[in-house]
Amino acid sequence: MLERCGKENIENYGDNKLIVNFPFIEDEFGYNILLGFGDKCECLEPAHVREEVIRRIKNMLNVYRS
């Protein structure tokens, strides 16, 4: 996170958690970066990005349910 976001964009949240202002471009590459964090990351906002991440996770889950 430090390399990608810079120290000024990382805030300690307690219990080994961080809040990070993540520089993000809404394209395939950007969403792949977010999804690459797996369950170690939760997108809090903006709402439309969070909803798109959820949609993509559901699509991935459907691949494995088929």
PQR file with spaces between the fields and no chain letter, atoms N, CA, C, O and H, PARSE charges and radii, in Angstrom:
ATOM       1  N    MET     1       0.813   -1.194    0.000 -0.4000 1.5000
ATOM       2  CA   MET     1       0.000    0.000    0.000 -0.0000 2.0000
ATOM       3  C    MET     1       0.853    1.252    0.000  0.5500 1.7000
ATOM       4  O    MET     1       0.548    2.229   -0.685 -0.5500 1.4000
ATOM       5  N    LEU     2       1.915    1.212    0.770 -0.4000 1.5000
ATOM       6  CA   LEU     2       2.776    2.379    0.879 -0.0000 2.0000
ATOM       7  C    LEU     2       3.326    2.787   -0.480  0.5500 1.7000
ATOM       8  O    LEU     2       3.341    3.971   -0.817 -0.5500 1.4000
ATOM       9  H    LEU     2       2.162    0.418    1.326  0.4000 1.0000
ATOM      10  N    GLU     3       3.776    1.813   -1.258 -0.4000 1.5000
ATOM      11  CA   GLU     3       4.344    2.089   -2.578 -0.0000 2.0000
ATOM      12  C    GLU     3       3.288    2.613   -3.544  0.5500 1.7000
ATOM      13  O    GLU     3       3.557    3.518   -4.334 -0.5500 1.4000
ATOM      14  H    GLU     3       3.764    0.852   -0.985  0.4000 1.0000
ATOM      15  N    ARG     4       2.101    2.049   -3.479 -0.4000 1.5000
ATOM      16  CA   ARG     4       1.056    2.388   -4.437 -0.0000 2.0000
ATOM      17  C    ARG     4       0.342    3.691   -4.092  0.5500 1.7000
ATOM      18  O    ARG     4      -0.066    4.425   -4.993 -0.5500 1.4000
ATOM      19  H    ARG     4       1.883    1.314   -2.837  0.4000 1.0000
ATOM      20  N    CYS     5       0.185    3.992   -2.791 -0.4000 1.5000
ATOM      21  CA   CYS     5      -0.653    5.117   -2.377 -0.0000 2.0000
ATOM      22  C    CYS     5       0.103    6.259   -1.730  0.5500 1.7000
ATOM      23  O    CYS     5      -0.364    7.398   -1.765 -0.5500 1.4000
ATOM      24  H    CYS     5       0.517    3.396   -2.060  0.4000 1.0000
ATOM      25  N    GLY     6       1.251    5.989   -1.144 -0.4000 1.5000
ATOM      26  CA   GLY     6       1.992    7.013   -0.419 -0.0000 2.0000
ATOM      27  C    GLY     6       1.523    7.106    1.029  0.5500 1.7000
ATOM      28  O    GLY     6       0.343    6.926    1.329 -0.5500 1.4000
ATOM      29  H    GLY     6       1.630    5.064   -1.116  0.4000 1.0000
ATOM      30  N    LYS     7       2.459    7.386    1.909 -0.4000 1.5000
ATOM      31  CA   LYS     7       2.181    7.431    3.348 -0.0000 2.0000
ATOM      32  C    LYS     7       1.080    8.425    3.705  0.5500 1.7000
ATOM      33  O    LYS     7       0.302    8.181    4.627 -0.5500 1.4000
ATOM      34  H    LYS     7       3.418    7.532    1.665  0.4000 1.0000
ATOM      35  N    GLU     8       1.007    9.538    2.988 -0.4000 1.5000
ATOM      36  CA   GLU     8       0.015   10.575    3.285 -0.0000 2.0000
ATOM      37  C    GLU     8      -1.422   10.128    3.029  0.5500 1.7000
ATOM      38  O    GLU     8      -2.359   10.778    3.494 -0.5500 1.4000
ATOM      39  H    GLU     8       1.639    9.737    2.239  0.4000 1.0000
ATOM      40  N    ASN     9      -1.610    9.032    2.299 -0.4000 1.5000
ATOM      41  CA   ASN     9      -2.948    8.526    1.977 -0.0000 2.0000
ATOM      42  C    ASN     9      -3.344    7.313    2.808  0.5500 1.7000
ATOM      43  O    ASN     9      -4.357    6.674    2.525 -0.5500 1.4000
ATOM      44  H    ASN     9      -0.849    8.504    1.921  0.4000 1.0000
ATOM      45  N    ILE    10      -2.555    6.990    3.831 -0.4000 1.5000
ATOM      46  CA   ILE    10      -2.819    5.818    4.662 -0.0000 2.0000
ATOM      47  C    ILE    10      -3.035    6.259    6.101  0.5500 1.7000
ATOM      48  O    ILE    10      -2.228    6.989    6.676 -0.5500 1.4000
ATOM      49  H    ILE    10      -1.732    7.510    4.061  0.4000 1.0000
ATOM      50  N    GLU    11      -4.138    5.799    6.666 -0.4000 1.5000
ATOM      51  CA   GLU    11      -4.498    6.156    8.042 -0.0000 2.0000
ATOM      52  C    GLU    11      -4.704    4.877    8.847  0.5500 1.7000
ATOM      53  O    GLU    11      -5.411    3.974    8.398 -0.5500 1.4000
ATOM      54  H    GLU    11      -4.794    5.205    6.200  0.4000 1.0000
ATOM      55  N    ASN    12      -4.103    4.790   10.016 -0.4000 1.5000
ATOM      56  CA   ASN    12      -4.270    3.639   10.880 -0.0000 2.0000
ATOM      57  C    ASN    12      -5.693    3.635   11.428  0.5500 1.7000
ATOM      58  O    ASN    12      -6.185    4.660   11.899 -0.5500 1.4000
ATOM      59  H    ASN    12      -3.529    5.523   10.380  0.4000 1.0000
ATOM      60  N    TYR    13      -6.353    2.477   11.364 -0.4000 1.5000
ATOM      61  CA   TYR    13      -7.737    2.360   11.798 -0.0000 2.0000
ATOM      62  C    TYR    13      -7.875    1.463   13.028  0.5500 1.7000
ATOM      63  O    TYR    13      -8.978    1.293   13.548 -0.5500 1.4000
ATOM      64  H    TYR    13      -5.953    1.645   10.981  0.4000 1.0000
ATOM      65  N    GLY    14      -6.766    0.889   13.495 -0.4000 1.5000
ATOM      66  CA   GLY    14      -6.784    0.009   14.659 -0.0000 2.0000
ATOM      67  C    GLY    14      -6.971   -1.440   14.275  0.5500 1.7000
ATOM      68  O    GLY    14      -7.398   -1.751   13.164 -0.5500 1.4000
ATOM      69  H    GLY    14      -5.870    1.027   13.073  0.4000 1.0000
ATOM      70  N    ASP    15      -6.646   -2.331   15.206 -0.4000 1.5000
ATOM      71  CA   ASP    15      -6.765   -3.784   14.982 -0.0000 2.0000
ATOM      72  C    ASP    15      -6.129   -4.226   13.667  0.5500 1.7000
ATOM      73  O    ASP    15      -6.711   -5.018   12.925 -0.5500 1.4000
ATOM      74  H    ASP    15      -6.299   -2.078   16.109  0.4000 1.0000
ATOM      75  N    ASN    16      -4.948   -3.717   13.384 -0.4000 1.5000
ATOM      76  CA   ASN    16      -4.223   -4.058   12.151 -0.0000 2.0000
ATOM      77  C    ASN    16      -5.007   -3.723   10.893  0.5500 1.7000
ATOM      78  O    ASN    16      -4.879   -4.414    9.883 -0.5500 1.4000
ATOM      79  H    ASN    16      -4.475   -3.073   13.986  0.4000 1.0000
ATOM      80  N    LYS    17      -5.816   -2.674   10.939 -0.4000 1.5000
ATOM      81  CA   LYS    17      -6.578   -2.228    9.776 -0.0000 2.0000
ATOM      82  C    LYS    17      -6.134   -0.836    9.379  0.5500 1.7000
ATOM      83  O    LYS    17      -5.675   -0.047   10.205 -0.5500 1.4000
ATOM      84  H    LYS    17      -5.921   -2.112   11.759  0.4000 1.0000
ATOM      85  N    LEU    18      -6.280   -0.555    8.102 -0.4000 1.5000
ATOM      86  CA   LEU    18      -5.919    0.747    7.556 -0.0000 2.0000
ATOM      87  C    LEU    18      -7.077    1.292    6.735  0.5500 1.7000
ATOM      88  O    LEU    18      -7.862    0.534    6.166 -0.5500 1.4000
ATOM      89  H    LEU    18      -6.652   -1.195    7.431  0.4000 1.0000
ATOM      90  N    ILE    19      -7.173    2.596    6.680 -0.4000 1.5000
ATOM      91  CA   ILE    19      -8.050    3.251    5.704 -0.0000 2.0000
ATOM      92  C    ILE    19      -7.115    3.911    4.710  0.5500 1.7000
ATOM      93  O    ILE    19      -6.232    4.685    5.081 -0.5500 1.4000
ATOM      94  H    ILE    19      -6.535    3.213    7.142  0.4000 1.0000
ATOM      95  N    VAL    20      -7.322    3.592    3.444 -0.4000 1.5000
ATOM      96  CA   VAL    20      -6.412    4.053    2.401 -0.0000 2.0000
ATOM      97  C    VAL    20      -7.190    4.813    1.346  0.5500 1.7000
ATOM      98  O    VAL    20      -8.213    4.338    0.853 -0.5500 1.4000
ATOM      99  H    VAL    20      -8.038    2.964    3.143  0.4000 1.0000
ATOM     100  N    ASN    21      -6.705    5.991    1.002 -0.4000 1.5000
ATOM     101  CA   ASN    21      -7.221    6.733   -0.137 -0.0000 2.0000
ATOM     102  C    ASN    21      -6.459    6.196   -1.346  0.5500 1.7000
ATOM     103  O    ASN    21      -5.330    6.603   -1.622 -0.5500 1.4000
ATOM     104  H    ASN    21      -5.874    6.377    1.403  0.4000 1.0000
ATOM     105  N    PHE    22      -7.102    5.276   -2.055 -0.4000 1.5000
ATOM     106  CA   PHE    22      -6.455    4.520   -3.127 -0.0000 2.0000
ATOM     107  C    PHE    22      -6.664    5.222   -4.465  0.5500 1.7000
ATOM     108  O    PHE    22      -7.804    5.429   -4.880 -0.5500 1.4000
ATOM     109  H    PHE    22      -8.019    4.946   -1.830  0.4000 1.0000
ATOM     110  N    PRO    23      -5.579    5.591   -5.145 -0.5600 1.5000
ATOM     111  CA   PRO    23      -5.730    6.206   -6.473  0.2800 2.0000
ATOM     112  C    PRO    23      -6.269    5.162   -7.443  0.5500 1.7000
ATOM     113  O    PRO    23      -5.648    4.120   -7.651 -0.5500 1.4000
ATOM     114  N    PHE    24      -7.407    5.441   -8.026 -0.4000 1.5000
ATOM     115  CA   PHE    24      -8.125    4.415   -8.790 -0.0000 2.0000
ATOM     116  C    PHE    24      -8.679    5.001  -10.075  0.5500 1.7000
ATOM     117  O    PHE    24      -9.304    6.062  -10.080 -0.5500 1.4000
ATOM     118  H    PHE    24      -7.912    6.287   -7.858  0.4000 1.0000
ATOM     119  N    ILE    25      -8.438    4.290  -11.154 -0.4000 1.5000
ATOM     120  CA   ILE    25      -9.024    4.642  -12.446 -0.0000 2.0000
ATOM     121  C    ILE    25     -10.036    3.554  -12.767  0.5500 1.7000
ATOM     122  O    ILE    25      -9.711    2.367  -12.744 -0.5500 1.4000
ATOM     123  H    ILE    25      -7.931    3.428  -11.149  0.4000 1.0000
ATOM     124  N    GLU    26     -11.258    3.960  -13.065 -0.4000 1.5000
ATOM     125  CA   GLU    26     -12.336    3.002  -13.317 -0.0000 2.0000
ATOM     126  C    GLU    26     -12.197    2.376  -14.698  0.5500 1.7000
ATOM     127  O    GLU    26     -12.847    2.789  -15.658 -0.5500 1.4000
ATOM     128  H    GLU    26     -11.522    4.924  -13.083  0.4000 1.0000
ATOM     129  N    ASP    27     -11.334    1.370  -14.770 -0.4000 1.5000
ATOM     130  CA   ASP    27     -11.192    0.582  -15.975 -0.0000 2.0000
ATOM     131  C    ASP    27     -10.892   -0.854  -15.549  0.5500 1.7000
ATOM     132  O    ASP    27     -10.808   -1.143  -14.356 -0.5500 1.4000
ATOM     133  H    ASP    27     -10.807    1.034  -13.990  0.4000 1.0000
ATOM     134  N    GLU    28     -10.734   -1.742  -16.509 -0.4000 1.5000
ATOM     135  CA   GLU    28     -10.488   -3.155  -16.188 -0.0000 2.0000
ATOM     136  C    GLU    28      -9.269   -3.324  -15.297  0.5500 1.7000
ATOM     137  O    GLU    28      -9.298   -4.100  -14.342 -0.5500 1.4000
ATOM     138  H    GLU    28     -10.802   -1.507  -17.478  0.4000 1.0000
ATOM     139  N    PHE    29      -8.208   -2.609  -15.601 -0.4000 1.5000
ATOM     140  CA   PHE    29      -6.984   -2.705  -14.820 -0.0000 2.0000
ATOM     141  C    PHE    29      -7.228   -2.279  -13.379  0.5500 1.7000
ATOM     142  O    PHE    29      -6.786   -2.953  -12.448 -0.5500 1.4000
ATOM     143  H    PHE    29      -8.185   -1.978  -16.377  0.4000 1.0000
ATOM     144  N    GLY    30      -7.925   -1.169  -13.191 -0.4000 1.5000
ATOM     145  CA   GLY    30      -8.217   -0.670  -11.848 -0.0000 2.0000
ATOM     146  C    GLY    30      -9.042   -1.646  -11.035  0.5500 1.7000
ATOM     147  O    GLY    30      -8.740   -1.906   -9.870 -0.5500 1.4000
ATOM     148  H    GLY    30      -8.284   -0.622  -13.947  0.4000 1.0000
ATOM     149  N    TYR    31     -10.088   -2.188  -11.649 -0.4000 1.5000
ATOM     150  CA   TYR    31     -10.915   -3.164  -10.933 -0.0000 2.0000
ATOM     151  C    TYR    31     -10.131   -4.453  -10.657  0.5500 1.7000
ATOM     152  O    TYR    31     -10.318   -5.073   -9.610 -0.5500 1.4000
ATOM     153  H    TYR    31     -10.334   -1.977  -12.595  0.4000 1.0000
ATOM     154  N    ASN    32      -9.279   -4.851  -11.560 -0.4000 1.5000
ATOM     155  CA   ASN    32      -8.455   -6.042  -11.315 -0.0000 2.0000
ATOM     156  C    ASN    32      -7.506   -5.832  -10.144  0.5500 1.7000
ATOM     157  O    ASN    32      -7.244   -6.765   -9.385 -0.5500 1.4000
ATOM     158  H    ASN    32      -9.127   -4.348  -12.411  0.4000 1.0000
ATOM     159  N    ILE    33      -6.991   -4.622   -9.991 -0.4000 1.5000
ATOM     160  CA   ILE    33      -6.137   -4.325   -8.831 -0.0000 2.0000
ATOM     161  C    ILE    33      -6.946   -4.476   -7.543  0.5500 1.7000
ATOM     162  O    ILE    33      -6.514   -5.146   -6.605 -0.5500 1.4000
ATOM     163  H    ILE    33      -7.204   -3.865  -10.608  0.4000 1.0000
ATOM     164  N    LEU    34      -8.124   -3.848   -7.506 -0.4000 1.5000
ATOM     165  CA   LEU    34      -8.965   -3.950   -6.309 -0.0000 2.0000
ATOM     166  C    LEU    34      -9.323   -5.393   -5.989  0.5500 1.7000
ATOM     167  O    LEU    34      -9.232   -5.819   -4.838 -0.5500 1.4000
ATOM     168  H    LEU    34      -8.475   -3.303   -8.268  0.4000 1.0000
ATOM     169  N    LEU    35      -9.730   -6.144   -7.004 -0.4000 1.5000
ATOM     170  CA   LEU    35     -10.108   -7.541   -6.784 -0.0000 2.0000
ATOM     171  C    LEU    35      -8.912   -8.390   -6.388  0.5500 1.7000
ATOM     172  O    LEU    35      -9.067   -9.406   -5.710 -0.5500 1.4000
ATOM     173  H    LEU    35      -9.804   -5.798   -7.939  0.4000 1.0000
ATOM     174  N    GLY    36      -7.724   -7.983   -6.804 -0.4000 1.5000
ATOM     175  CA   GLY    36      -6.506   -8.711   -6.467 -0.0000 2.0000
ATOM     176  C    GLY    36      -6.185   -8.687   -4.982  0.5500 1.7000
ATOM     177  O    GLY    36      -5.440   -9.540   -4.498 -0.5500 1.4000
ATOM     178  H    GLY    36      -7.598   -7.158   -7.354  0.4000 1.0000
ATOM     179  N    PHE    37      -6.731   -7.729   -4.255 -0.4000 1.5000
ATOM     180  CA   PHE    37      -6.527   -7.696   -2.807 -0.0000 2.0000
ATOM     181  C    PHE    37      -7.360   -8.746   -2.100  0.5500 1.7000
ATOM     182  O    PHE    37      -7.140   -9.031   -0.923 -0.5500 1.4000
ATOM     183  H    PHE    37      -7.336   -7.036   -4.648  0.4000 1.0000
ATOM     184  N    GLY    38      -8.318   -9.324   -2.814 -0.4000 1.5000
ATOM     185  CA   GLY    38      -9.150  -10.382   -2.251 -0.0000 2.0000
ATOM     186  C    GLY    38      -9.877   -9.937   -0.999  0.5500 1.7000
ATOM     187  O    GLY    38     -10.430   -8.839   -0.942 -0.5500 1.4000
ATOM     188  H    GLY    38      -8.497   -9.092   -3.770  0.4000 1.0000
ATOM     189  N    ASP    39      -9.869  -10.800    0.003 -0.4000 1.5000
ATOM     190  CA   ASP    39     -10.582  -10.490    1.242 -0.0000 2.0000
ATOM     191  C    ASP    39      -9.755   -9.651    2.210  0.5500 1.7000
ATOM     192  O    ASP    39     -10.137   -9.471    3.367 -0.5500 1.4000
ATOM     193  H    ASP    39      -9.420  -11.692   -0.043  0.4000 1.0000
ATOM     194  N    LYS    40      -8.630   -9.143    1.736 -0.4000 1.5000
ATOM     195  CA   LYS    40      -7.774   -8.269    2.556 -0.0000 2.0000
ATOM     196  C    LYS    40      -8.115   -6.800    2.359  0.5500 1.7000
ATOM     197  O    LYS    40      -7.453   -5.923    2.915 -0.5500 1.4000
ATOM     198  H    LYS    40      -8.320   -9.289    0.797  0.4000 1.0000
ATOM     199  N    CYS    41      -9.141   -6.534    1.574 -0.4000 1.5000
ATOM     200  CA   CYS    41      -9.495   -5.159    1.231 -0.0000 2.0000
ATOM     201  C    CYS    41     -11.003   -5.052    1.088  0.5500 1.7000
ATOM     202  O    CYS    41     -11.653   -5.969    0.586 -0.5500 1.4000
ATOM     203  H    CYS    41      -9.678   -7.246    1.122  0.4000 1.0000
ATOM     204  N    GLU    42     -11.556   -3.936    1.528 -0.4000 1.5000
ATOM     205  CA   GLU    42     -12.972   -3.649    1.307 -0.0000 2.0000
ATOM     206  C    GLU    42     -13.077   -2.239    0.740  0.5500 1.7000
ATOM     207  O    GLU    42     -12.566   -1.283    1.323 -0.5500 1.4000
ATOM     208  H    GLU    42     -11.028   -3.191    1.936  0.4000 1.0000
ATOM     209  N    CYS    43     -13.733   -2.124   -0.384 -0.4000 1.5000
ATOM     210  CA   CYS    43     -13.982   -0.818   -0.983 -0.0000 2.0000
ATOM     211  C    CYS    43     -15.154   -0.181   -0.246  0.5500 1.7000
ATOM     212  O    CYS    43     -16.263   -0.715   -0.260 -0.5500 1.4000
ATOM     213  H    CYS    43     -14.148   -2.900   -0.858  0.4000 1.0000
ATOM     214  N    LEU    44     -14.914    0.951    0.394 -0.4000 1.5000
ATOM     215  CA   LEU    44     -15.963    1.621    1.160 -0.0000 2.0000
ATOM     216  C    LEU    44     -16.732    2.639    0.327  0.5500 1.7000
ATOM     217  O    LEU    44     -17.945    2.783    0.479 -0.5500 1.4000
ATOM     218  H    LEU    44     -14.013    1.385    0.406  0.4000 1.0000
ATOM     219  N    GLU    45     -16.034    3.334   -0.542 -0.4000 1.5000
ATOM     220  CA   GLU    45     -16.670    4.354   -1.370 -0.0000 2.0000
ATOM     221  C    GLU    45     -15.772    4.687   -2.540  0.5500 1.7000
ATOM     222  O    GLU    45     -14.578    4.394   -2.488 -0.5500 1.4000
ATOM     223  H    GLU    45     -15.049    3.217   -0.666  0.4000 1.0000
ATOM     224  N    PRO    46     -16.291    5.278   -3.578 -0.5600 1.5000
ATOM     225  CA   PRO    46     -17.661    5.713   -3.779  0.2800 2.0000
ATOM     226  C    PRO    46     -18.599    4.516   -3.988  0.5500 1.7000
ATOM     227  O    PRO    46     -18.166    3.429   -4.371 -0.5500 1.4000
ATOM     228  N    ALA    47     -19.869    4.737   -3.733 -0.4000 1.5000
ATOM     229  CA   ALA    47     -20.866    3.662   -3.757 -0.0000 2.0000
ATOM     230  C    ALA    47     -20.906    2.942   -5.102  0.5500 1.7000
ATOM     231  O    ALA    47     -21.037    1.719   -5.138 -0.5500 1.4000
ATOM     232  H    ALA    47     -20.221    5.620   -3.423  0.4000 1.0000
ATOM     233  N    HIS    48     -20.797    3.675   -6.202 -0.4000 1.5000
ATOM     234  CA   HIS    48     -20.902    3.020   -7.512 -0.0000 2.0000
ATOM     235  C    HIS    48     -19.702    2.098   -7.773  0.5500 1.7000
ATOM     236  O    HIS    48     -19.850    1.089   -8.462 -0.5500 1.4000
ATOM     237  H    HIS    48     -20.691    4.669   -6.172  0.4000 1.0000
ATOM     238  N    VAL    49     -18.534    2.420   -7.243 -0.4000 1.5000
ATOM     239  CA   VAL    49     -17.368    1.538   -7.392 -0.0000 2.0000
ATOM     240  C    VAL    49     -17.566    0.304   -6.519  0.5500 1.7000
ATOM     241  O    VAL    49     -17.302   -0.816   -6.957 -0.5500 1.4000
ATOM     242  H    VAL    49     -18.414    3.240   -6.683  0.4000 1.0000
ATOM     243  N    ARG    50     -18.029    0.504   -5.289 -0.4000 1.5000
ATOM     244  CA   ARG    50     -18.316   -0.620   -4.402 -0.0000 2.0000
ATOM     245  C    ARG    50     -19.321   -1.569   -5.047  0.5500 1.7000
ATOM     246  O    ARG    50     -19.131   -2.785   -5.016 -0.5500 1.4000
ATOM     247  H    ARG    50     -18.243    1.414   -4.934  0.4000 1.0000
ATOM     248  N    GLU    51     -20.389   -1.024   -5.633 -0.4000 1.5000
ATOM     249  CA   GLU    51     -21.408   -1.847   -6.291 -0.0000 2.0000
ATOM     250  C    GLU    51     -20.833   -2.614   -7.479  0.5500 1.7000
ATOM     251  O    GLU    51     -21.202   -3.765   -7.711 -0.5500 1.4000
ATOM     252  H    GLU    51     -20.542   -0.036   -5.658  0.4000 1.0000
ATOM     253  N    GLU    52     -19.935   -1.985   -8.227 -0.4000 1.5000
ATOM     254  CA   GLU    52     -19.308   -2.663   -9.364 -0.0000 2.0000
ATOM     255  C    GLU    52     -18.396   -3.790   -8.885  0.5500 1.7000
ATOM     256  O    GLU    52     -18.348   -4.852   -9.506 -0.5500 1.4000
ATOM     257  H    GLU    52     -19.635   -1.050   -8.039  0.4000 1.0000
ATOM     258  N    VAL    53     -17.678   -3.570   -7.794 -0.4000 1.5000
ATOM     259  CA   VAL    53     -16.831   -4.625   -7.223 -0.0000 2.0000
ATOM     260  C    VAL    53     -17.707   -5.804   -6.801  0.5500 1.7000
ATOM     261  O    VAL    53     -17.374   -6.957   -7.078 -0.5500 1.4000
ATOM     262  H    VAL    53     -17.718   -2.707   -7.290  0.4000 1.0000
ATOM     263  N    ILE    54     -18.812   -5.521   -6.139 -0.4000 1.5000
ATOM     264  CA   ILE    54     -19.741   -6.582   -5.722 -0.0000 2.0000
ATOM     265  C    ILE    54     -20.268   -7.341   -6.932  0.5500 1.7000
ATOM     266  O    ILE    54     -20.341   -8.569   -6.913 -0.5500 1.4000
ATOM     267  H    ILE    54     -19.082   -4.585   -5.914  0.4000 1.0000
ATOM     268  N    ARG    55     -20.635   -6.614   -7.986 -0.4000 1.5000
ATOM     269  CA   ARG    55     -21.150   -7.257   -9.206 -0.0000 2.0000
ATOM     270  C    ARG    55     -20.114   -8.192   -9.803  0.5500 1.7000
ATOM     271  O    ARG    55     -20.440   -9.304  -10.217 -0.5500 1.4000
ATOM     272  H    ARG    55     -20.575   -5.616   -8.002  0.4000 1.0000
ATOM     273  N    ARG    56     -18.872   -7.747   -9.848 -0.4000 1.5000
ATOM     274  CA   ARG    56     -17.807   -8.566  -10.421 -0.0000 2.0000
ATOM     275  C    ARG    56     -17.521   -9.796   -9.563  0.5500 1.7000
ATOM     276  O    ARG    56     -17.242  -10.870  -10.094 -0.5500 1.4000
ATOM     277  H    ARG    56     -18.606   -6.844   -9.512  0.4000 1.0000
ATOM     278  N    ILE    57     -17.588   -9.646   -8.248 -0.4000 1.5000
ATOM     279  CA   ILE    57     -17.394  -10.795   -7.359 -0.0000 2.0000
ATOM     280  C    ILE    57     -18.507  -11.815   -7.571  0.5500 1.7000
ATOM     281  O    ILE    57     -18.245  -13.016   -7.624 -0.5500 1.4000
ATOM     282  H    ILE    57     -17.814   -8.773   -7.816  0.4000 1.0000
ATOM     283  N    LYS    58     -19.744  -11.346   -7.691 -0.4000 1.5000
ATOM     284  CA   LYS    58     -20.870  -12.256   -7.946 -0.0000 2.0000
ATOM     285  C    LYS    58     -20.688  -12.987   -9.269  0.5500 1.7000
ATOM     286  O    LYS    58     -20.969  -14.182   -9.359 -0.5500 1.4000
ATOM     287  H    LYS    58     -19.956  -10.370   -7.647  0.4000 1.0000
ATOM     288  N    ASN    59     -20.222  -12.285  -10.294 -0.4000 1.5000
ATOM     289  CA   ASN    59     -19.965  -12.928  -11.590 -0.0000 2.0000
ATOM     290  C    ASN    59     -18.897  -14.009  -11.465  0.5500 1.7000
ATOM     291  O    ASN    59     -19.015  -15.079  -12.063 -0.5500 1.4000
ATOM     292  H    ASN    59     -19.993  -11.314  -10.222  0.4000 1.0000
ATOM     293  N    MET    60     -17.856  -13.728  -10.686 -0.4000 1.5000
ATOM     294  CA   MET    60     -16.803  -14.737  -10.480 -0.0000 2.0000
ATOM     295  C    MET    60     -17.370  -15.938   -9.754  0.5500 1.7000
ATOM     296  O    MET    60     -17.058  -17.075  -10.109 -0.5500 1.4000
ATOM     297  H    MET    60     -17.760  -12.859  -10.200  0.4000 1.0000
ATOM     298  N    LEU    61     -18.192  -15.714   -8.750 -0.4000 1.5000
ATOM     299  CA   LEU    61     -18.798  -16.795   -7.998 -0.0000 2.0000
ATOM     300  C    LEU    61     -19.662  -17.672   -8.903  0.5500 1.7000
ATOM     301  O    LEU    61     -19.661  -18.896   -8.775 -0.5500 1.4000
ATOM     302  H    LEU    61     -18.445  -14.791   -8.462  0.4000 1.0000
ATOM     303  N    ASN    62     -20.394  -17.045   -9.812 -0.4000 1.5000
ATOM     304  CA   ASN    62     -21.241  -17.804  -10.742 -0.0000 2.0000
ATOM     305  C    ASN    62     -20.419  -18.730  -11.624  0.5500 1.7000
ATOM     306  O    ASN    62     -20.894  -19.804  -11.994 -0.5500 1.4000
ATOM     307  H    ASN    62     -20.396  -16.050   -9.916  0.4000 1.0000
ATOM     308  N    VAL    63     -19.207  -18.343  -11.965 -0.4000 1.5000
ATOM     309  CA   VAL    63     -18.337  -19.212  -12.769 -0.0000 2.0000
ATOM     310  C    VAL    63     -18.068  -20.515  -12.029  0.5500 1.7000
ATOM     311  O    VAL    63     -18.056  -21.587  -12.634 -0.5500 1.4000
ATOM     312  H    VAL    63     -18.821  -17.470  -11.664  0.4000 1.0000
ATOM     313  N    TYR    64     -17.853  -20.425  -10.729 -0.4000 1.5000
ATOM     314  CA   TYR    64     -17.517  -21.606   -9.937 -0.0000 2.0000
ATOM     315  C    TYR    64     -18.738  -22.401   -9.520  0.5500 1.7000
ATOM     316  O    TYR    64     -18.613  -23.573   -9.165 -0.5500 1.4000
ATOM     317  H    TYR    64     -17.862  -19.554  -10.237  0.4000 1.0000
ATOM     318  N    ARG    65     -19.898  -21.804   -9.554 -0.4000 1.5000
ATOM     319  CA   ARG    65     -21.131  -22.530   -9.238 -0.0000 2.0000
ATOM     320  C    ARG    65     -21.633  -23.342  -10.420  0.5500 1.7000
ATOM     321  O    ARG    65     -22.370  -24.311  -10.234 -0.5500 1.4000
ATOM     322  H    ARG    65     -20.000  -20.852   -9.843  0.4000 1.0000
ATOM     323  N    SER    66     -21.252  -22.968  -11.616 -0.4000 1.5000
ATOM     324  CA   SER    66     -21.749  -23.650  -12.838 -0.0000 2.0000
ATOM     325  C    SER    66     -21.190  -25.051  -12.956  0.5500 1.7000
ATOM     326  O    SER    66     -21.500  -25.760  -13.913 -0.5500 1.4000
ATOM     327  H    SER    66     -20.654  -22.181  -11.767  0.4000 1.0000
